[in-house]
C-alpha cells in the first residue's frame, strides 16, 4: 500500500517537472526568444528624387476687362466660362448722346471744308485782281512818265494795285485759318468717334472669361471690371515648398502635377519661376510650376500638389528607407551577423518617392540589412540577438 502511494507521489512530481520544462521551453521560444526581423540586401534600382509642394491653380495673366468711360450697359455678348478671341465684342454701352456729339463734330468739319472752298475762290479772285491791277499800274506809270496822262491818275492805279496785294494776303491768311480750323475739327471728330468706340468693349486678348462682374442695365465707371479674363496658356500652380527641401529645385526642372478634382490623373509640368522671399511663419517658398500642355478645363484656386524632380539616377545601390536609422549623430543601418545585430554607418544619396534610398558608401552589398518599423528600430542595441525571418 505504501509502495502504491509512493509511486503516485513520484508520478505527480514527474508530471509537474515535465510541465515546468514545457513552460520553460515555451517561454524561451516565445516571450524570451530573440525577436524576429526581416532582412534585405542592397539592390540596384532606378531612383528619382522629388520634392513635394502643395498650392493652388492660378493664372499668370489675369486681365480685368473694363470701360474707359462711364456708361450704362445695354448689351453683354459673353458669359462666365466662354472662350473669347482678341478683339471679340464683349459688351456695349449706351451711346446715343455720344453719337449726337459725333454728328455735330462731323457737321462742323464739313462746314470748315465749305468755308475752305469759299476762301480758295476768293484767293483766285484776289490773284486775278492783283494781276490786272499790276498791269494797269505799270501801264499808267509809263504813260505818266511820257506826260500822256496825269501823275495823279497813275498814282490812283498804283494805290489800286497795293489794295489788291493786301486783299491777296488777306485771302491767303483766311485759307490758313480755315485749314487750322479743319485740323481742330478733325481732332474733335476723332475724339468724338473715339468716345463712341469706347462704348464697345472688346476682348484685349485671347482667353477664358473667369467672372462676369456686372449685368445688363448696370452703370460702369472707368476701371471697374465688367469681366475678368484669364489666358489659359499661362495657367500654372503656385506651390509652397518647405525651405529644407529646396536643394536641387531650379527653373526648368520637370514636375508632376495632380489636381484635387481629378484624383489619379497626372499632368507633366516644369518649374517656371522661383520666389525670392520665404514665408517667415510657415518657412516655405513659393514655386510656380507651369503645365507643359495648357489645361482645357481649369478652375482658378483649385487645390493641387506638385512633385518636382530634382535628380534621377539609373541602377544605383539602394535600400528601403525603412532600414535607415539614426544612432547618436550617425546615420546608418542595422545588419544581422551570426544572429546578432551590428550597427553600420552608411552614406545616403538621393531618396525616391517609392521609399527607397541610394546607398553611396558603407556597405559592400553582401550584408543582410534589417528592415523594421521605426519604433522597433529604436529599441535595437549593438550585439542584440535576433532571428531572421
C-alpha positions in Angstrom: 0.0 0.0 0.0 2.8 2.3 0.9 4.5 1.4 -2.4 1.5 2.5 -4.4 1.3 5.8 -2.6 5.0 6.4 -3.2 4.6 5.7 -6.9 1.6 8.0 -7.1 3.6 10.9 -5.5 6.5 10.3 -7.8 4.1 10.4 -10.8 2.7 13.7 -9.7 6.2 15.2 -9.3 7.2 13.9 -12.7 4.1 15.5 -14.3 4.9 18.8 -12.7 8.5 18.5 -13.8 7.5 17.9 -17.4 5.0 20.8 -17.2 7.7 23.2 -15.9 10.1 22.1 -18.7 7.4 22.6 -21.3 6.6 26.0 -19.9 10.3 27.0 -19.9 10.7 25.8 -23.5 7.5 27.7 -24.5 8.8 30.9 -22.8 12.2 30.5 -24.4 10.5 30.0 -27.8 8.1 32.9 -27.4 8.4 35.7 -24.8 12.1 35.1 -24.1 13.1 34.3 -27.7 15.1 36.8 -29.7 12.8 39.0 -31.9 12.3 38.0 -35.5 13.4 40.6 -38.0 13.1 40.9 -41.8 16.4 41.3 -43.7 17.1 42.6 -47.2 20.1 43.1 -49.4 21.4 46.1 -51.2 19.9 46.1 -54.7 20.4 48.3 -57.8 17.4 50.4 -58.7 16.5 53.4 -60.8 15.8 56.2 -58.4 14.2 59.6 -58.8 14.4 62.3 -56.1 11.3 64.5 -56.0 10.4 67.5 -53.8 6.8 67.9 -52.7 4.8 71.1 -52.7 1.1 71.9 -52.4 -0.7 75.0 -53.6 -3.4 76.3 -56.0 -4.1 76.6 -59.7 -3.6 80.2 -60.8 -3.1 82.2 -64.0 0.0 84.3 -64.6 -2.1 86.6 -66.9 -5.4 87.7 -65.4 -6.9 90.8 -67.0 -9.9 92.9 -65.8 -11.9 94.0 -68.8 -13.4 97.4 -68.1 -14.7 100.5 -69.8 -12.7 103.8 -70.4 -15.9 105.9 -69.8 -18.9 105.9 -67.6 -22.0 104.4 -69.1 -24.9 102.1 -68.8 -24.5 98.6 -70.1 -27.1 97.8 -72.8 -25.7 94.5 -74.1 -23.5 91.7 -72.9 -22.1 89.2 -75.5 -20.1 86.8 -73.3 -20.6 84.9 -70.1 -18.5 83.2 -67.5 -16.6 80.2 -68.9 -16.7 81.4 -72.6 -13.5 81.3 -74.6 -13.0 84.5 -76.5 -10.7 85.8 -79.1 -8.8 89.1 -79.1 -11.0 91.9 -80.5 -14.2 90.0 -79.9 -17.1 92.2 -78.8 -18.0 91.5 -75.2 -20.3 94.4 -74.1 -21.9 97.6 -75.4 -22.7 100.8 -73.5 -25.4 103.3 -74.2 -24.1 105.7 -76.8 -27.0 108.0 -78.1 -25.5 111.2 -76.6 -22.1 110.4 -77.9 -23.4 109.7 -81.4 -25.1 113.1 -81.5 -21.8 114.7 -80.4 -20.0 112.8 -83.2 -22.6 114.0 -85.8 -22.2 117.6 -84.6 -18.4 117.5 -84.8 -18.6 115.9 -88.3 -21.0 118.7 -89.4 -18.6 121.3 -88.1 -15.8 119.7 -90.1 -17.9 119.7 -93.2 -18.7 123.4 -92.6 -15.0 124.1 -92.5 -14.5 122.3 -95.8 -17.1 124.5 -97.4 -15.5 127.6 -95.9 -12.2 126.5 -97.4 -13.8 126.3 -100.8 -15.1 129.8 -100.5 -11.8 131.2 -99.4 -9.9 129.4 -102.1 -12.3 131.0 -104.6 -11.7 134.4 -103.0 -8.0 133.7 -103.3 -8.2 133.0 -107.0 -10.3 136.2 -107.5 -7.7 138.2 -105.5 -4.9 136.9 -107.6 -6.8 137.9 -110.8 -7.5 141.3 -109.4 -3.8 141.8 -108.4 -2.6 140.7 -111.9 -4.9 143.3 -113.5 -4.0 146.0 -111.1 -0.3 145.4 -111.6 -0.7 145.7 -115.4 -2.7 148.9 -115.1 -0.4 150.5 -112.6 2.6 149.7 -114.8 0.9 151.0 -117.9 -0.2 154.3 -116.4 3.2 154.8 -114.8 4.7 154.5 -118.3 2.2 156.9 -119.7 2.7 159.4 -116.9 6.5 159.3 -117.5 5.7 160.3 -121.1 3.3 163.0 -119.9 0.5 161.3 -121.7 -1.7 161.1 -118.6 -1.6 163.0 -115.3 0.6 161.9 -112.4 -2.5 161.7 -110.2 -4.2 159.2 -112.4 -1.1 157.0 -112.4 -0.9 157.2 -108.5 -4.6 156.1 -108.3 -3.8 152.9 -110.3 -0.7 152.3 -108.1 -3.0 152.5 -105.0 -5.4 150.0 -106.5 -2.5 147.6 -107.1 -1.5 147.9 -103.4 -5.0 147.2 -102.2 -5.1 144.1 -104.5 -1.9 142.9 -102.9 -3.4 143.3 -99.4 -6.6 141.5 -100.5 -4.5 138.6 -101.8 -2.7 138.5 -98.4 -6.0 138.5 -96.6 -7.3 135.6 -98.7 -4.2 133.6 -98.0 -4.5 134.2 -94.3 -8.1 133.3 -94.4 -7.3 130.0 -96.1 -4.6 129.2 -93.4 -7.2 130.0 -90.7 -9.7 127.7 -92.2 -7.1 124.9 -92.6 -6.2 125.3 -88.9 -10.0 125.2 -88.1 -10.2 122.0 -90.1 -7.3 120.5 -88.2 -9.0 121.3 -85.0 -12.3 119.9 -86.4 -10.7 116.6 -87.4 -9.3 116.3 -83.8 -12.8 116.9 -82.4 -14.3 114.4 -84.8 -11.5 111.9 -83.8 -12.2 112.4 -80.2 -16.0 112.0 -80.7 -15.5 108.8 -82.7 -13.1 107.5 -80.0 -15.8 108.2 -77.4 -18.3 106.3 -79.4 -15.8 103.4 -79.9 -15.3 103.4 -76.2 -18.9 102.2 -75.8 -17.9 99.0 -77.4 -15.9 96.7 -75.0 -13.7 94.2 -76.8 -11.5 91.4 -75.6 -8.0 92.6 -75.1 -6.5 89.2 -75.8 -7.4 85.5 -76.3 -8.6 83.9 -73.1 -11.4 82.5 -70.9 -14.0 84.6 -69.1 -13.4 83.7 -65.4 -16.1 86.0 -64.0 -18.8 88.4 -65.3 -18.9 91.1 -62.7 -21.7 93.3 -64.0 -25.0 92.7 -65.7 -27.1 94.4 -68.3 -28.6 97.7 -67.0 -25.7 98.3 -64.6 -23.7 101.5 -64.8 -20.0 101.0 -65.1 -17.2 103.5 -64.4 -13.6 103.7 -65.7 -11.5 100.9 -64.3 -14.4 98.9 -62.9 -14.2 95.3 -64.1 -17.1 94.1 -66.3 -15.3 90.8 -67.0 -12.3 89.0 -65.6 -10.3 87.3 -68.4 -7.5 84.7 -67.9 -5.1 83.4 -70.5 -5.2 79.5 -70.5 -1.7 79.4 -71.9 -0.4 80.9 -68.6 -2.1 78.6 -66.1 0.3 77.3 -63.5 0.4 76.0 -59.9 1.6 78.3 -57.2 3.1 75.7 -54.8 4.6 76.1 -51.4 7.8 74.1 -50.8 9.5 73.7 -47.5 12.8 75.5 -47.3 14.6 72.4 -46.1 13.6 70.6 -49.4 14.7 73.3 -51.8 18.1 71.8 -52.7 18.0 71.0 -56.4 14.8 72.9 -57.2 15.6 75.2 -60.1 13.8 76.8 -63.1 13.3 74.3 -65.9 13.1 71.2 -63.6 10.4 68.8 -64.6 7.5 68.1 -62.3 4.3 66.1 -61.9 1.1 67.9 -61.1 -2.1 66.4 -59.5 -5.4 68.2 -59.1 -7.9 67.7 -56.3 -10.8 67.4 -58.9 -9.1 64.6 -60.8 -7.6 62.1 -58.3 -5.3 59.6 -60.0 -4.6 61.8 -63.0 -1.2 63.4 -63.5 0.0 66.3 -65.7 3.5 67.0 -66.7 5.0 70.4 -65.9 8.1 72.3 -65.3 9.3 74.9 -62.8 8.7 78.3 -64.4 9.7 80.7 -61.6 11.1 80.7 -58.0 10.2 83.1 -55.3 12.9 85.1 -53.6 11.2 85.6 -50.2 10.1 82.8 -48.0 7.1 83.0 -45.7 8.6 83.8 -42.2 5.8 81.9 -40.4 5.5 78.7 -42.5 9.1 78.7 -43.7 8.0 77.8 -47.2 9.0 79.3 -50.6 6.5 79.9 -53.4 7.4 77.9 -56.6 5.4 78.4 -59.8 5.1 75.2 -61.8 3.7 75.6 -65.3 1.8 72.9 -67.3 3.6 71.6 -70.3 0.2 71.4 -72.1 -2.4 74.1 -71.4 -5.4 72.7 -69.5 -8.6 72.5 -71.5 -10.7 72.9 -68.3 -9.4 74.6 -65.2 -10.6 76.4 -62.1 -8.5 79.1 -60.5 -7.9 78.5 -56.8 -8.2 74.7 -57.1 -6.1 72.7 -54.6 -3.2 70.9 -56.3 0.0 69.1 -55.5 3.4 69.1 -57.3 6.3 66.7 -57.3 9.4 68.4 -58.6 12.1 66.1 -59.9 15.5 67.3 -58.6 17.7 64.4 -59.6 17.4 61.0 -61.3 19.9 58.1 -61.3 20.0 54.8 -63.1 20.9 51.4 -61.5 22.3 52.6 -58.2 22.7 50.6 -54.9 19.7 51.2 -52.7 17.8 50.1 -49.7 14.3 50.6 -48.4 14.1 53.9 -46.5 12.7 51.9 -43.5 16.1 50.4 -43.0 17.8 53.7 -42.2 18.2 54.7 -38.5 20.0 57.5 -36.6 22.2 56.2 -33.9 23.6 59.1 -31.9 24.8 61.5 -34.6 25.5 58.8 -37.1 23.2 57.7 -40.0 23.3 54.0 -40.7 21.6 50.6 -40.7 21.4 47.5 -38.5 22.8 44.4 -40.1 22.4 40.8 -38.9 25.6 38.8 -38.4 25.6 35.4 -36.7 22.2 36.0 -35.1 23.2 39.4 -33.6 22.7 43.0 -34.5 25.5 45.3 -35.6 25.3 49.0 -36.4 26.9 50.0 -39.7 27.3 53.7 -40.6 26.3 54.4 -44.3 26.3 57.4 -46.6 23.0 58.2 -48.1 22.4 59.7 -51.6 19.1 60.6 -53.1 15.7 59.3 -52.0 12.9 58.1 -54.2 9.2 58.7 -53.6 8.8 54.9 -53.6 10.6 54.9 -50.2 14.0 53.7 -51.5 17.3 55.5 -50.6 20.5 55.4 -52.5 23.5 54.0 -50.5 26.7 55.6 -51.7 29.1 54.2 -49.1 29.4 51.9 -46.0 28.1 48.6 -47.4 29.6 46.2 -49.9 26.2 44.7 -50.9 26.5 41.3 -49.2 25.2 42.4 -45.8 21.8 41.3 -44.5 20.2 44.6 -43.6 17.4 44.7 -41.0 14.1 46.4 -42.1 11.6 47.2 -39.4 9.2 50.0 -38.2 11.0 52.9 -36.6 9.7 52.2 -33.1 11.2 48.7 -33.3 14.5 50.0 -34.8 14.8 52.5 -31.9 14.9 49.5 -29.4 17.7 47.7 -31.2 21.1 47.6 -29.4 24.6 46.5 -30.5 25.0 42.8 -30.2 21.3 42.1 -29.5 20.2 38.6 -30.5 17.7 38.4 -33.4 16.1 35.7 -35.5 15.8 36.3 -39.3 12.5 35.6 -41.0 
